[in-house]
C-alpha cells in the first residue's frame, strides 16, 4: 500500500477531502495546486499556474481545471466536481472515486458501473506543461473519454468574470488545438497522444464558488471559460495522455508517453516521512531571468530573502545539495544593495526593510561552510560581502538601524516593522518590536564571530583587530540588556528603557546559534520557559496563552488573521533552533524528546498540503494547519531537525565505541 493513500469513504466525505490540497511545481516558478478530489476551493488553485512576465510579476491561472466524462451506450458519467454559488456541488463525480494513492505519482481510480478508470498527473520539470495520463483499467463494452478544459487566464489574486472580450477562436495543431482568451497572454496548447475529435463549443460556466476565499473574507465567485471538448475512444488496458502547456509538443503520439515516463523516474518517492520532506524541498526552487531563488510558500507566496536564508540549509545541505545552496547564496549576493538584501529578490521594484535578513545570510553561509568544511575559503570568496554588511550595521543605515558603542544593534521606526513579525492589520503594526530586538542581537553576535573566525583563517589581522575587541564584552552586554534572573528568560525587545518581557519564541534563536551570547545555564532556563508556554506538537506559539493578547486560532478575514499571525499562531521554522539549543544544552539525554518533536509531524503528511508542511497552525489544540499549504522554512526546519538528530546519534555511537 502507498505511504499516503485515501479510500473511497474518505474521498466522498467532502468535509474531509476538500480540506486537503495537492501541489506540484516546476523549476520556472509555475505550479499546479488543487484539492485532493480536484475541486478547486481557492482562487489560487489551478492545474497550470504560470508567471506571465510581459503582464506583471505575478503568476496567472491559465488552466483552472479539467473535467472528464466516461461514455458507454450513449450514457455519460461526469467525473468532475465543482462548487457553485450557495455551496451547491455539481456534477458530483467524486462519488465514483474508489482510491487515491500518491506514490510514485498522484493516481485517482474511479469505478463507474463496470468501468475501472484511473487518472495520473504530473507537472513537467523544465516546461510549463501539465500531463495527465488516463488509463482504462477495465471495461466490458465500447468506451469513450470526453475531456473538458476550464480556462481562467487571470492573475492568481483576482477572479475571472464572463465578458465579451474573450477570444473564442482556436487553431488546430497536431492532435489538439491552441487558443488564448486574451491577446496579452501566451497561447495554450492542448494535445493528446491519440487523435481525438475536438468539438468547439465556447461558453462560460458561471458562479463557481471558492469556499476558502469566502472563509478568508474575500470574494469567492468566478466564471470560467470552456472553449470546447475533446472526445476519443479508449480501449481496455489503453493509456491516453493529455497535455496542456505553453509550447507545442512535437509528435505527441510518442513524445507524451516518453515525457511522462521520464518525468516519473526523476521524482523522489513519497514512500516515507523523510521522502515526503525531501520531495517537498525540491519544489521551492525556481530558476529564471532572476537567477536561482527560493519560493517562500505555495500557492500564493513569491520569493522572500529572509525566508530564503532561514530555509536554505535545510532544503539543500541535509540532502547533500551543496552546489544548489551556493548558487542561491551567490544569486542573493548579486541583489545586495548598500548592505541590504531586498525583501523580495525577484521583484522589479525592490524594498529593503528586514533588519535581521542580512544576519540570516551569515547564518546560512556559516551552515554551508561547516557542511562543506570550507571555512578557510569563505573569507576569500565572501569576505568583501560580509564586511559591507557589517559596516552597514556599524555605521548606520535607513530605518534607524545602527550599532551603539557597546556593540548592540538598534532599529525601527513608527509604522515600519522590521523583523519577521511584520504583520500590519488595517494600518496597525501588530508587533512593532522597535529598538533592541533579542534575535537580531543574537544573530549579530553570531555573524560577527563567524566573520572573525573566517578572517583569522585567512590571516586578515586588520579585520580581526577591528572587530574582536568589540565582541569580547558582547555576551555581558547582551545579558544585561535582555536577561532577567527572576523571570528566568530573555526580553523580546527593549526600547527607551522599557524591557518587553512578553513571552515569545524569538529568544530561542539565541540558544541554537553556533556562536551564542548566552551561557548554557541561561539557555536551559530559556528553553524550559519556551517548552512550558510555547511548545506545541506542531511548532512554537508566537505568544504565550497566558498573555491577554493571545489569539488561540488563526482564522477570519484579513484583519482578524493579521491580528493573530504573531499573537499565538504556531510556526514551525523556529523549532530547528529549539532542537539545536536543546542538544547543545543537554546533549544525548534529550535526544528522545527531540525525536518525538520531529516524528509528531509525520501525521501532517496527509492532513493539509499532502506530503508537505503548512505555513502555520492554530495556537490551541487540535492545532489545525492554516495558511499556505507548503512553506519553505517549515520543510527546511524539519529536515534540519532530522539532521541534528542523526548527528547526535552518530556522536553518541562514536563515544560508545571509544569506551
C-alpha positions in Angstrom: 0.0 0.0 0.0 1.2 3.5 -0.8 2.6 5.5 2.2 -0.1 8.2 1.5 -3.4 6.9 0.4 -7.1 7.6 0.7 -10.0 5.2 0.4 -13.4 5.9 -1.1 -15.0 6.6 2.3 -12.6 9.5 2.9 -12.8 10.8 -0.7 -16.6 11.0 -0.8 -16.6 12.9 2.5 -16.3 16.4 1.2 -15.7 17.9 4.7 -12.6 15.7 4.8 -11.3 15.7 1.2 -11.9 19.3 0.3 -9.6 20.4 3.2 -6.6 18.5 1.8 -4.6 20.0 -1.1 -2.1 18.7 -3.5 0.8 20.7 -5.0 3.1 20.1 -8.0 5.6 22.6 -9.3 8.4 23.1 -11.9 11.7 24.9 -12.0 10.4 28.1 -13.6 8.1 29.1 -10.9 4.9 27.5 -12.2 2.7 25.2 -10.3 -0.4 23.1 -10.1 -2.5 23.1 -7.0 -6.0 21.9 -6.1 -7.9 19.9 -3.5 -7.5 16.2 -3.1 -10.5 15.5 -5.3 -9.7 18.2 -7.8 -12.5 20.5 -6.8 -10.9 24.0 -6.6 -11.6 25.7 -3.3 -9.2 28.7 -3.7 -8.7 31.3 -6.4 -5.1 30.2 -6.2 -5.9 26.7 -7.3 -5.4 25.6 -10.9 -3.7 22.9 -13.0 -1.5 25.3 -14.9 -0.5 28.4 -13.0 2.4 30.3 -14.6 4.3 33.6 -14.5 3.4 35.9 -17.4 6.3 38.4 -17.3 5.0 40.7 -20.0 1.9 41.4 -17.9 3.2 41.6 -14.3 5.5 40.0 -11.7 2.7 37.6 -10.6 1.6 34.1 -11.6 -1.6 33.6 -13.6 -4.1 30.8 -13.6 -4.4 29.6 -17.2 -5.9 26.2 -16.9 -8.2 26.1 -13.9 -9.4 22.5 -14.1 -10.3 19.6 -16.4 -13.5 17.6 -16.2 -13.5 14.1 -17.6 -16.5 12.1 -18.6 -16.9 8.4 -19.5 -19.5 7.4 -22.1 -20.9 4.0 -22.6 -24.0 3.0 -24.6 -24.8 6.7 -25.1 -24.8 7.5 -21.4 -22.3 9.9 -19.9 -20.8 9.8 -16.4 -19.1 13.1 -15.5 -16.2 12.6 -13.1 -15.7 16.3 -12.4 -16.7 18.3 -9.3 -17.3 22.0 -8.8 -18.8 24.0 -6.0 -21.3 26.6 -7.3 -22.8 29.6 -5.5 -24.6 28.8 -2.3 -22.4 25.7 -1.7 -24.1 23.6 -4.3 -21.9 20.8 -5.8 -22.1 19.6 -9.4 -21.6 17.2 -11.2 -20.6 15.2 -8.1 -18.1 12.9 -9.9 -16.3 12.3 -6.6 -18.9 9.6 -5.8 -17.2 7.4 -8.3 -13.8 7.6 -6.7 -12.5 4.3 -5.3 -9.0 5.2 -4.2 -6.3 7.8 -4.3 -2.6 7.0 -3.9 0.4 9.3 -4.0 3.4 7.2 -4.9 5.1 7.4 -7.2 2.6 9.9 -8.8 -0.8 11.1 -7.7 -3.3 8.5 -9.0 -7.1 8.5 -8.7 -9.1 5.4 -9.5 -12.8 5.6 -10.5 -15.3 2.9 -10.6 -18.2 3.7 -12.9 -20.5 0.7 -13.3 -18.4 -1.9 -15.0 -15.7 0.6 -15.8 -12.4 0.9 -13.8 -10.7 4.2 -14.9 -7.6 5.8 -13.5 -6.1 9.3 -13.8 -2.4 10.2 -13.0 -0.9 13.6 -13.4 2.5 15.3 -13.3 4.0 18.7 -13.9 7.0 18.8 -16.3 10.2 19.9 -14.6 11.6 22.2 -17.2 8.4 23.2 -19.1 5.2 25.0 -18.3 3.2 21.9 -19.0 0.9 19.5 -17.1 0.4 16.0 -18.4 -2.5 13.8 -17.4 -2.4 10.0 -18.0 -5.8 8.3 -18.5 -5.9 4.5 -18.3 -9.0 2.3 -18.9 -8.2 -0.4 -16.4 -11.2 -2.5 -17.1 -14.4 -2.2 -19.2 -16.8 -4.6 -20.9 -18.1 -2.5 -23.7 -17.1 0.3 -26.1 -15.9 3.3 -24.1 -15.5 7.0 -25.0 -13.4 9.5 -23.0 -14.5 13.2 -23.1 -12.2 15.9 -21.8 -13.4 19.4 -21.0 -10.8 22.1 -20.0 -11.9 25.1 -17.9 -9.8 28.2 -18.5 -9.3 31.4 -16.4 -6.5 33.5 -17.8 -6.1 35.9 -14.9 -3.8 36.9 -12.1 -3.8 34.5 -9.1 -5.0 37.2 -6.8 -8.0 38.1 -9.0 -11.1 36.3 -10.3 -12.3 35.8 -13.8 -15.7 37.2 -14.9 -17.7 36.4 -18.0 -17.1 39.1 -20.7 -17.4 39.7 -24.4 -13.7 40.4 -24.9 -12.6 36.8 -24.7 -11.1 35.5 -27.9 -13.2 32.5 -28.9 -11.1 31.4 -31.8 -8.7 28.4 -31.9 -6.2 26.9 -34.2 -5.8 23.2 -35.0 -2.5 21.6 -34.2 -1.3 18.0 -34.1 -3.8 16.0 -32.0 -5.2 19.1 -30.5 -5.7 22.9 -30.5 -4.1 26.1 -29.4 -6.0 29.0 -28.0 -5.8 32.0 -25.7 -8.5 34.0 -24.1 -6.8 37.4 -24.4 -4.1 38.7 -26.7 -1.7 39.8 -24.0 -1.3 36.1 -22.9 0.7 33.3 -24.5 -1.1 30.6 -26.4 -2.3 27.5 -24.5 -1.5 24.2 -26.3 -3.8 21.3 -25.6 -2.9 18.0 -27.2 -3.5 14.2 -26.8 -1.3 11.2 -27.6 -4.0 9.9 -29.9 -6.1 11.7 -32.5 -9.3 13.0 -30.9 -12.4 14.8 -32.2 -12.4 18.4 -30.9 -15.9 19.9 -30.6 -15.7 23.7 -30.4 -18.5 25.0 -28.1 -17.3 28.2 -26.4 -19.2 29.0 -23.3 -18.9 30.4 -19.7 -19.6 28.4 -16.6 -20.9 31.0 -14.1 -20.6 31.4 -10.3 -18.1 28.7 -9.4 -17.5 29.2 -5.7 -14.2 29.1 -3.8 -15.1 28.3 -0.2 -11.6 29.0 1.2 -11.8 32.6 -0.2 -15.2 33.2 1.4 -13.8 31.9 4.7 -10.9 34.3 4.5 -13.3 37.3 3.9 -12.6 37.6 0.2 -14.8 37.5 -2.9 -15.2 33.9 -3.9 -17.3 33.6 -7.2 -15.7 33.1 -10.5 -16.8 32.5 -14.1 -14.7 30.0 -16.1 -14.5 29.7 -19.8 -14.7 26.3 -21.7 -13.7 26.5 -25.3 -14.9 23.0 -26.2 -14.4 19.3 -25.6 -12.1 16.5 -26.8 -13.7 13.2 -27.5 -11.8 10.0 -28.0 -12.4 6.2 -27.9 -10.3 4.4 -25.3 -9.8 0.6 -25.1 -9.4 -1.7 -22.1 -5.8 -1.5 -21.0 -5.1 1.6 -23.0 -3.4 4.7 -21.7 -4.0 8.1 -23.3 -2.0 11.2 -22.4 -3.4 14.8 -22.4 -1.0 17.7 -22.1 -1.7 21.4 -21.6 1.2 23.8 -21.8 2.8 26.9 -23.3 4.6 25.1 -26.1 3.5 22.7 -28.8 4.6 19.1 -28.3 6.1 17.7 -31.4 5.0 14.1 -32.3 2.6 13.9 -29.3 1.8 10.2 -30.2 5.1 9.1 -28.9 6.5 12.2 -27.1 3.9 12.5 -24.4 4.3 8.9 -23.2 8.1 9.3 -23.1 7.9 12.6 -21.3 5.6 11.2 -18.7 7.7 8.1 -18.1 11.0 10.2 -17.9 9.5 12.7 -15.5 8.1 10.0 -13.3 11.6 8.4 -13.0 13.0 11.6 -11.6 10.5 12.0 -8.8 11.7 11.5 -5.2 9.4 8.7 -3.9 7.0 9.9 -1.2 7.1 6.5 0.4 8.2 7.6 3.9 8.2 10.8 6.1 11.7 11.9 5.1 11.0 11.1 1.4 8.0 13.5 1.5 10.0 16.2 3.1 12.8 15.8 0.5 10.3 15.8 -2.3 8.6 18.9 -0.9 12.0 20.6 -0.5 12.7 20.4 -4.2 9.5 22.3 -5.0 10.6 25.7 -3.6 13.5 26.3 -6.1 12.8 28.5 -9.2 15.3 29.5 -11.9 14.5 32.2 -14.4 15.9 35.5 -15.6 16.3 36.5 -11.9 18.6 33.6 -11.2 18.0 30.7 -8.8 15.6 31.7 -6.0 13.5 30.1 -3.3 9.7 30.4 -3.3 8.6 31.1 0.3 5.5 29.1 0.1 2.6 27.8 -2.1 0.2 28.6 -3.6 0.4 32.4 -3.2 3.8 33.5 -1.9 6.7 34.7 -4.0 10.4 34.9 -3.1 11.5 36.4 0.3 15.1 37.0 1.2 14.7 36.3 4.9 12.7 33.1 4.3 15.3 32.0 1.7 18.3 32.2 4.2 16.4 30.5 7.0 15.1 27.7 4.8 18.1 27.2 2.6 20.4 25.0 4.7 17.5 22.6 5.5 16.3 22.5 1.9 19.8 21.8 0.4 22.5 20.7 2.8 20.6 18.0 4.5 20.3 16.2 1.1 23.9 17.0 0.1 23.0 19.7 -2.4 25.9 21.9 -1.6 26.1 23.4 -5.2 22.4 24.3 -5.1 22.9 26.1 -1.8 25.9 28.0 -3.0 24.1 29.0 -6.3 21.3 30.5 -4.3 23.6 32.3 -1.9 25.6 33.7 -4.9 22.5 34.9 -6.6 21.3 36.6 -3.5 24.6 38.4 -3.1 24.1 39.8 -6.6 20.9 41.5 -5.2 22.7 43.1 -2.3 22.4 46.9 -2.2 24.1 49.2 0.3 24.5 46.3 2.7 20.8 45.3 2.5 19.1 42.3 0.8 15.8 43.2 -0.8 12.6 41.9 0.8 11.7 40.2 -2.5 14.8 39.5 -4.6 12.7 38.8 -7.7 10.6 42.0 -7.6 11.0 44.7 -10.2 10.5 47.4 -7.6 12.6 46.4 -4.6 12.1 47.4 -1.0 14.6 46.9 1.9 13.1 46.5 5.4 14.4 43.3 7.0 16.7 44.3 9.9 17.6 40.6 10.5 17.7 39.4 6.9 21.4 40.2 6.4 22.3 38.4 9.6 20.4 35.3 8.4 22.7 35.4 5.4 25.7 35.0 7.7 24.0 32.0 9.4 23.1 30.3 6.1 26.7 30.9 4.8 28.0 29.5 8.1 25.9 26.4 7.7 27.3 26.0 4.2 30.9 26.5 5.3 30.5 24.0 8.2 28.8 21.4 6.0 31.4 21.6 3.2 34.3 22.2 5.5 35.3 25.3 3.5 35.8 27.8 6.4 39.3 28.5 5.2 38.0 29.6 1.8 34.9 31.6 2.9 36.7 34.9 3.7 38.5 35.0 0.3 35.2 34.4 -1.6 32.7 36.2 0.6 34.8 38.5 2.9 34.1 41.7 0.9 30.3 41.0 1.1 30.5 40.2 4.8 32.4 43.4 5.6 29.9 45.6 3.6 27.0 44.2 5.6 28.7 44.5 9.0 29.7 48.1 8.2 26.1 48.9 7.3 25.1 48.0 10.8 28.1 49.5 12.4 27.9 52.9 10.8 24.1 53.1 10.4 21.5 53.0 7.7 17.9 53.7 7.0 15.1 52.7 9.4 17.4 54.0 12.2 19.3 50.7 12.0 22.7 51.3 13.7 25.2 49.9 16.3 25.6 51.7 19.6 29.0 52.0 21.2 28.6 48.8 23.3 28.0 46.7 20.2 24.3 46.2 20.4 22.1 46.8 17.3 19.1 49.2 17.4 16.5 49.7 14.7 13.0 50.7 14.0 10.7 53.5 13.1 7.0 54.2 13.7 4.7 52.2 11.4 7.6 50.2 9.9 8.0 46.6 11.4 11.5 45.4 10.6 11.6 41.8 12.0 9.9 38.7 10.8 6.9 39.6 13.0 5.9 42.2 10.4 2.1 41.9 10.3 0.1 45.2 9.7 -3.6 45.0 10.3 -5.5 47.9 8.7 -2.6 50.2 9.4 -1.9 48.9 12.9 1.6 47.4 13.4 0.6 44.4 15.4 4.1 43.7 17.0 6.2 46.8 16.5 9.4 45.5 18.2 11.2 48.8 17.8 14.6 49.2 19.5 16.9 46.4 20.6 15.5 43.1 19.4 16.6 39.8 21.1 17.1 37.6 18.0 18.6 40.5 15.9 21.3 41.0 18.5 21.9 37.3 19.0 22.2 36.9 15.2 24.5 40.0 15.1 26.9 38.4 17.6 26.9 35.1 15.7 27.6 36.9 12.4 30.5 39.0 13.7 32.0 36.0 15.4 31.7 33.9 12.3 33.4 36.7 10.3 36.2 36.9 12.8 36.6 33.1 12.6 37.0 33.1 8.9 39.1 36.2 8.8 41.5 34.6 11.3 41.8 31.5 9.0 42.6 33.9 6.1 45.1 35.8 8.3 43.2 39.1 7.9 44.6 40.7 11.1 43.3 44.1 10.3 39.7 42.9 10.4 40.2 40.8 13.4 41.9 43.6 15.3 39.0 45.9 14.4 36.1 43.7 15.4 37.4 41.2 18.0 37.7 43.6 20.9 34.1 44.8 20.3 32.8 41.2 20.8 34.8 40.3 23.9 32.3 42.1 26.1 29.2 41.5 24.0 27.8 38.5 25.9 27.8 40.6 29.1 26.2 43.5 27.3 23.6 41.2 25.8 22.8 39.6 29.1 22.5 43.0 30.8 20.1 44.2 28.1 17.8 41.2 27.8 18.2 38.8 30.8 16.1 38.8 33.9 17.2 36.4 36.6 13.9 36.4 38.5 11.8 35.9 35.4 14.2 33.3 34.0 14.0 34.2 30.4 15.0 36.9 27.8 13.2 40.1 27.0 11.8 40.1 23.4 12.8 43.7 22.8 14.0 46.8 24.7 13.2 50.4 23.8 13.6 53.7 25.7 14.5 51.8 28.8 11.4 49.6 28.7 12.0 45.9 28.6 9.3 43.9 26.9 9.1 40.5 28.6 6.2 39.3 26.6 6.8 35.5 26.3 7.6 35.0 22.6 9.7 32.3 20.8 12.3 34.7 19.3 14.6 34.2 22.3 15.0 30.6 21.4 17.2 31.5 18.4 19.9 32.7 20.8 20.1 29.2 22.3 20.6 27.4 18.9 23.2 29.6 17.1 26.8 28.3 16.6 28.0 31.4 18.5 25.6 32.1 21.3 25.8 35.2 23.5 24.3 33.4 26.5 25.6 30.7 28.8 24.4 27.1 28.9 22.6 27.7 32.1 20.7 30.7 30.7 19.9 28.6 27.6 18.4 25.9 29.7 16.2 28.3 31.5 15.1 29.9 28.3 14.3 26.6 26.7 12.3 25.5 29.7 10.2 28.7 29.6 9.6 28.1 25.9 8.8 24.5 26.4 6.3 25.2 29.1 4.4 28.0 27.4 5.1 28.0 23.7 5.9 24.4 22.5 3.1 22.5 20.7 3.2 19.3 18.7 3.4 21.5 15.5 5.8 24.2 16.4 6.2 27.2 18.7 3.4 29.6 19.6 4.2 33.2 18.9 2.7 34.3 22.2 2.1 32.7 25.5 -1.5 31.5 26.1 -1.2 33.3 29.5 -1.0 36.7 27.7 -4.3 38.6 27.4 -3.5 39.3 23.7 -3.2 35.7 22.9 -5.2 34.6 19.8 -6.0 30.8 20.0 -7.0 30.3 16.4 -5.8 31.7 13.0 -9.0 32.4 11.0 -11.4 35.0 9.8 -11.0 38.0 7.5 -7.7 39.6 6.7 -7.7 41.9 9.7 -8.5 39.1 12.1 -5.9 36.8 10.6 -3.2 39.6 10.7 -4.0 40.3 14.3 -3.5 36.6 15.1 -0.5 36.0 12.8 2.1 36.6 15.5 -0.1 36.7 18.6 -0.4 33.0 19.4 -0.4 31.3 16.0 2.1 28.4 15.8 5.1 28.5 13.4 7.4 25.6 12.6 10.6 27.2 11.5 11.9 28.2 14.9 11.7 24.6 16.1 15.1 23.9 14.5 16.7 26.4 16.9 14.8 24.9 19.8 16.1 21.5 18.8 19.6 22.7 18.3 19.5 24.6 21.6 18.3 21.6 23.4 21.1 19.4 22.0 23.7 22.0 22.9 22.3 22.5 26.4 21.5 18.8 27.4 23.2 16.6 24.9 22.2 13.0 24.3 19.9 12.9 27.4 17.2 14.8 25.5 17.6 13.1 22.2 14.3 11.1 22.5 12.5 14.3 23.4 13.7 16.0 20.1 12.9 12.8 18.2 9.3 12.9 19.4 9.0 16.6 18.2 10.2 15.6 14.8 8.1 12.5 14.4 4.9 14.3 15.6 4.8 15.9 12.1 4.5 12.6 10.3 0.8 12.7 10.7 0.6 16.1 8.9 1.8 14.5 5.6 -1.8 13.6 4.8 -3.6 16.4 6.7 -3.4 19.7 4.7 -0.8 20.2 2.0 -0.4 16.5 1.1 3.2 15.4 1.5 4.4 18.8 2.8 4.2 21.1 5.9 1.9 24.1 6.4 2.9 27.7 6.9 1.2 28.0 10.4 -1.0 26.1 12.9 -3.6 27.2 15.3 -2.3 28.1 18.8 -4.8 25.9 20.6 -5.5 22.1 20.2 -6.1 20.4 17.8 -3.6 22.9 16.2 -5.2 22.8 12.8 -2.9 23.7 9.8 -3.6 27.1 8.3 -2.1 29.5 5.7 0.0 28.3 2.8 -0.2 24.5 2.2 3.6 24.2 1.7 6.1 26.5 3.3 9.8 26.5 2.6 11.1 27.3 6.1 8.7 24.8 7.7 10.0 22.0 5.5 13.6 23.2 5.8 13.4 23.3 9.6 12.1 19.7 9.9 14.9 18.4 7.6 17.5 20.2 9.8 16.0 18.7 12.9 16.3 15.3 11.4 19.9 16.1 10.6 20.5 17.3 14.1 19.1 14.0 15.4 21.3 12.0 13.1 24.4 13.9 14.1 23.7 13.5 17.8 23.1 9.8 17.3 26.4 9.4 15.4 28.2 11.3 18.1 26.7 9.1 20.8 27.6 6.0 18.8 31.2 7.1 18.4 31.5 7.9 22.1 30.2 4.4 23.0 32.7 2.7 20.6 35.6 4.5 22.3 34.6 3.1 25.7 
